[in-house]
Amino acid sequence: MNDHLSSIRLGTAEGRSDGVEFACKEEGSGKPVIFVHGSLGSWTDFSRQVHTFGKDYRALSYSRRFHPPNPCVAGAPYTLRRHAEDLAAVIDALAVERPAVVASSWGGCAVLLCAILHPGLLGSLVLCEPPMLPLLERTPEGMKLAADFRDAVLIPATAAFDRGDAAGGIRRFFDGVAGKNGSFDALSLSAKERLLEAGPELQLEFQTDPHLYMPALPDELLAGVDIPVLLLEGERSPRIFGVITDELAHILPDTRRQTISRAGHSMQMSNPEAFDGAVASFLHEIE
């Protein structure tokens, strides 16, 4: 298959997509594995994985709607359903059946909704700390973590974007997800530039109605996702992600769970060897 950057043109099936093109990277042949990035990301977040898994699978990573190098439309709604339907359209365009889908952060929320909306479309899931914030409202610890995250991250990041300080909004968000102030400033210049390039899409996320951006997914719908799921969490990730993963482990019917050592929220980049090994073991187990 292709070993260079190309694009996927989505179909226009009713309820799914609108004929747009998404940048993608694809390698290998055989059973399909699709990688879906999170906020402030692009297909490059999984470029190493595409190369590694392309040796045994048809591996593909695509840039989601509004993410570089795809165009970002100012003022467009950044809805969970839109990104879930985009994944369904990507699968249609690739003409593959029941792919394994590996999803990071907010991308995992979209993938879960896709599995709910289209039963039988996906074959298995690897979810890397999807920030399903409504699940935090179930326990006192979760409610405190949600309040702290809102006050320390969401509110100041939104305020920064509102006053035109995109770099400040990105810095506050990145530090919050990393769980340590100064994390953004400690990045290399190239890493900072990559995140700043994705700033317009993050602003869309913060400007979208929370009920459309992060709707609560009822337990009965999540419990209907009856395909194998691997829940991955980073050893160094903030506790907020662990509490959400706890809830998903209780609700989803067929789960495994593993911690990636020496890794934070972007675990596929901070410890790729351990990450790739965990995903490969899971895929071999369910084959």
C-alpha positions as CSV (number, residue, x, y, z in Angstrom):
1,M,0.0,0.0,0.0
2,N,1.0,3.7,0.0
3,D,4.1,4.6,1.9
4,H,3.6,8.4,1.4
5,L,1.2,11.1,2.6
6,S,-2.0,11.0,0.6
7,S,-5.7,11.8,1.2
8,I,-9.0,10.1,1.7
9,R,-12.0,11.6,-0.1
10,L,-15.1,10.8,2.0
11,G,-18.4,9.9,0.4
12,T,-21.6,11.8,0.8
13,A,-23.8,9.1,2.3
14,E,-26.8,10.6,4.1
15,G,-26.0,11.1,7.8
16,R,-22.3,10.6,7.4
17,S,-19.9,13.0,5.5
18,D,-19.9,15.8,3.0
19,G,-17.3,14.8,0.4
20,V,-14.3,16.4,2.2
21,E,-10.7,15.1,2.0
22,F,-8.6,14.1,4.9
23,A,-4.8,13.8,4.8
24,C,-3.6,10.3,5.7
25,K,-0.6,8.0,5.9
26,E,-0.9,4.4,5.0
27,E,1.5,1.4,4.9
28,G,1.2,-2.3,4.6
29,S,-1.5,-4.8,3.6
30,G,-3.8,-7.3,5.3
31,K,-6.1,-6.7,8.2
32,P,-6.9,-3.0,8.7
33,V,-5.8,-1.0,11.7
34,I,-6.9,2.7,11.8
35,F,-5.2,5.2,14.2
36,V,-7.2,8.2,15.4
37,H,-5.5,11.1,17.1
38,G,-6.7,13.4,19.8
39,S,-6.9,17.2,20.3
40,L,-4.0,19.4,19.0
41,G,-3.0,16.4,16.9
42,S,-2.8,15.1,13.3
43,W,-2.0,12.0,11.4
44,T,1.7,12.5,12.5
45,D,0.8,11.5,16.1
46,F,0.8,7.9,15.0
47,S,3.4,8.1,12.1
48,R,5.7,5.7,14.0
49,Q,2.8,3.2,14.5
50,V,1.8,3.3,10.9
51,H,5.3,2.2,9.9
52,T,5.6,-0.4,12.7
53,F,2.2,-2.0,12.2
54,G,2.4,-1.7,8.4
55,K,4.7,-4.6,8.5
56,D,1.9,-7.0,9.5
57,Y,-1.3,-5.0,8.8
58,R,-2.8,-2.4,6.6
59,A,-2.1,0.5,8.9
60,L,-3.5,4.0,8.4
61,S,-3.5,7.3,10.3
62,Y,-5.6,10.2,9.2
63,S,-5.9,13.8,10.2
64,R,-9.4,14.4,11.6
65,R,-11.7,17.2,10.3
66,F,-10.2,20.7,11.0
67,H,-6.8,19.2,12.0
68,P,-3.5,20.0,10.1
69,P,-3.0,19.8,7.2
70,N,-6.8,19.7,6.6
71,P,-8.4,23.2,6.4
72,C,-9.9,24.6,9.6
73,V,-13.1,26.5,9.1
74,A,-13.5,29.3,11.6
75,G,-16.7,29.2,13.6
76,A,-17.6,25.6,12.5
77,P,-19.1,23.4,15.2
78,Y,-16.7,20.8,16.6
79,T,-19.2,18.1,17.5
80,L,-18.6,14.5,18.7
81,R,-21.2,13.1,16.3
82,R,-19.5,14.8,13.3
83,H,-16.2,13.1,14.1
84,A,-17.8,9.8,14.8
85,E,-19.6,9.9,11.4
86,D,-16.3,10.9,9.8
87,L,-14.7,7.7,11.0
88,A,-17.6,5.7,9.6
89,A,-17.1,7.5,6.2
90,V,-13.3,6.8,6.3
91,I,-14.1,3.1,6.8
92,D,-16.5,3.2,3.9
93,A,-13.9,5.0,1.7
94,L,-11.3,2.5,2.5
95,A,-13.7,-0.4,1.7
96,V,-12.5,-2.4,4.8
97,E,-14.5,-4.6,7.1
98,R,-14.5,-4.4,10.9
99,P,-11.1,-2.7,11.3
100,A,-9.2,-2.5,14.6
101,V,-9.3,1.2,15.7
102,V,-6.6,2.7,18.0
103,A,-7.7,6.1,19.4
104,S,-5.9,8.6,21.5
105,S,-7.6,11.1,23.9
106,W,-10.7,12.9,22.5
107,G,-10.4,10.7,19.4
108,G,-11.4,7.8,21.6
109,C,-14.6,9.6,22.5
110,A,-15.5,9.9,18.8
111,V,-14.6,6.3,18.2
112,L,-16.8,5.1,21.0
113,L,-19.7,7.1,19.6
114,C,-19.0,5.6,16.2
115,A,-19.2,2.1,17.6
116,I,-22.6,3.0,19.2
117,L,-24.0,4.6,16.1
118,H,-22.8,1.8,13.8
119,P,-22.9,-1.6,15.5
120,G,-20.8,-4.1,13.7
121,L,-18.8,-1.5,11.8
122,L,-15.7,-1.8,14.1
123,G,-13.9,-5.0,15.0
124,S,-12.0,-3.9,18.1
125,L,-10.9,-0.8,20.0
126,V,-7.8,0.4,21.8
127,L,-8.7,3.5,23.8
128,C,-6.0,5.7,25.2
129,E,-7.5,7.8,28.0
130,P,-10.6,9.2,26.3
131,P,-11.5,12.3,28.4
132,M,-15.2,11.5,28.8
133,L,-15.7,14.2,31.5
134,P,-19.4,13.3,32.2
135,L,-18.3,10.0,33.7
136,L,-16.5,12.0,36.4
137,E,-19.8,13.0,37.9
138,R,-20.4,9.5,39.4
139,T,-18.1,9.7,42.4
140,P,-16.9,12.4,44.9
141,E,-13.3,12.0,43.7
142,G,-14.4,12.3,40.1
143,M,-16.5,15.4,40.8
144,K,-13.6,17.1,42.6
145,L,-11.2,16.2,39.7
146,A,-13.7,17.6,37.2
147,A,-14.1,20.8,39.1
148,D,-10.3,21.2,39.5
149,F,-9.8,20.6,35.8
150,R,-12.5,23.1,34.8
151,D,-11.0,25.8,37.1
152,A,-7.4,25.2,36.3
153,V,-7.5,24.2,32.6
154,L,-10.8,24.7,30.8
155,I,-11.8,28.2,32.1
156,P,-8.3,29.8,31.7
157,A,-7.7,28.2,28.3
158,T,-11.1,29.4,27.1
159,A,-10.4,32.9,28.4
160,A,-7.0,32.9,26.6
161,F,-8.6,32.0,23.3
162,D,-11.4,34.6,23.8
163,R,-8.8,37.4,24.1
164,G,-6.9,36.2,21.1
165,D,-4.1,34.5,22.9
166,A,-4.0,31.2,21.1
167,A,-0.5,30.3,22.4
168,G,-1.7,30.9,26.0
169,G,-4.8,28.7,25.4
170,I,-2.7,25.9,24.0
171,R,-0.1,26.2,26.8
172,R,-2.8,26.0,29.5
173,F,-4.5,23.1,27.9
174,F,-1.3,21.1,27.2
175,D,0.0,21.6,30.7
176,G,-3.4,20.5,32.2
177,V,-3.5,17.3,30.1
178,A,0.1,16.6,31.0
179,G,-0.6,17.3,34.6
180,K,2.4,19.6,35.1
181,N,2.8,23.3,34.6
182,G,5.7,24.1,32.3
183,S,5.2,21.0,30.2
184,F,4.5,23.1,27.0
185,D,7.5,25.4,27.6
186,A,9.8,22.3,28.0
187,L,9.0,21.0,24.5
188,S,11.4,21.3,21.6
189,L,10.8,24.2,19.2
190,S,9.5,21.8,16.5
191,A,7.0,20.2,18.9
192,K,5.8,23.7,20.0
193,E,5.4,24.7,16.3
194,R,3.4,21.5,15.6
195,L,1.0,22.2,18.5
196,L,0.6,25.9,17.5
197,E,-0.2,24.9,14.0
198,A,-3.2,22.9,15.4
199,G,-4.3,25.9,17.6
200,P,-7.3,26.9,15.4
201,E,-8.9,23.5,15.8
202,L,-8.5,23.6,19.6
203,Q,-10.2,27.0,19.6
204,L,-13.1,25.4,17.7
205,E,-13.3,22.7,20.4
206,F,-13.5,25.4,23.2
207,Q,-16.1,27.4,21.3
208,T,-18.5,24.5,20.6
209,D,-21.5,23.9,22.9
210,P,-20.4,21.3,25.5
211,H,-23.5,19.3,24.9
212,L,-22.4,18.8,21.3
213,Y,-18.7,18.6,22.0
214,M,-18.8,16.2,25.0
215,P,-22.3,14.7,25.4
216,A,-22.9,12.2,28.1
217,L,-23.2,8.7,26.6
218,P,-25.7,6.6,28.5
219,D,-24.5,3.4,30.2
220,E,-26.9,1.3,28.2
221,L,-25.4,2.5,24.9
222,L,-21.9,2.0,26.1
223,A,-22.7,-1.5,27.4
224,G,-23.9,-2.3,23.9
225,V,-20.3,-1.9,22.5
226,D,-19.8,-5.7,22.6
227,I,-16.4,-5.9,20.8
228,P,-13.0,-6.4,22.4
229,V,-11.6,-3.2,24.0
230,L,-8.2,-2.5,25.3
231,L,-8.0,0.4,27.8
232,L,-4.5,1.9,27.9
233,E,-3.4,4.5,30.5
234,G,-0.1,6.3,31.0
235,E,1.8,5.7,34.3
236,R,2.5,9.4,34.6
237,S,-0.9,10.7,33.4
238,P,-3.1,12.9,35.7
239,R,-5.5,11.0,38.0
240,I,-8.5,12.4,36.1
241,F,-7.8,9.9,33.2
242,G,-7.5,7.0,35.6
243,V,-10.9,7.7,37.1
244,I,-12.6,7.9,33.7
245,T,-10.8,4.6,32.7
246,D,-12.2,3.0,35.9
247,E,-15.7,3.9,34.8
248,L,-15.2,2.6,31.3
249,A,-13.8,-0.7,32.6
250,H,-17.0,-1.2,34.6
251,I,-19.4,-0.3,31.8
252,L,-17.9,-1.8,28.6
253,P,-18.6,-5.5,28.5
254,D,-15.4,-6.9,27.0
255,T,-12.3,-5.0,28.2
256,R,-8.7,-5.5,29.0
257,R,-6.6,-2.8,30.8
258,Q,-2.9,-2.0,30.8
259,T,-0.7,0.8,32.0
260,I,2.1,2.0,29.8
261,S,5.2,2.6,32.0
262,R,7.2,5.8,31.8
263,A,4.5,7.4,29.8
264,G,1.9,10.2,30.1
265,H,-1.2,11.1,28.1
266,S,0.6,11.0,24.7
267,M,1.8,7.5,25.5
268,Q,2.3,6.4,21.9
269,M,5.0,9.1,21.6
270,S,6.5,9.1,25.1
271,N,7.0,5.3,25.3
272,P,6.3,4.0,21.8
273,E,8.0,0.6,22.4
274,A,5.8,-0.3,25.3
275,F,2.7,1.2,23.6
276,D,3.3,-0.7,20.3
277,G,3.9,-3.9,22.3
278,A,0.6,-3.6,24.2
279,V,-1.4,-2.9,21.0
280,A,0.3,-5.8,19.1
281,S,-0.3,-8.2,21.9
282,F,-4.0,-7.3,22.1
283,L,-4.4,-7.6,18.3
284,H,-2.7,-11.0,18.3
285,E,-4.9,-12.1,21.2
286,I,-8.2,-11.4,19.5
287,E,-7.3,-12.7,16.1
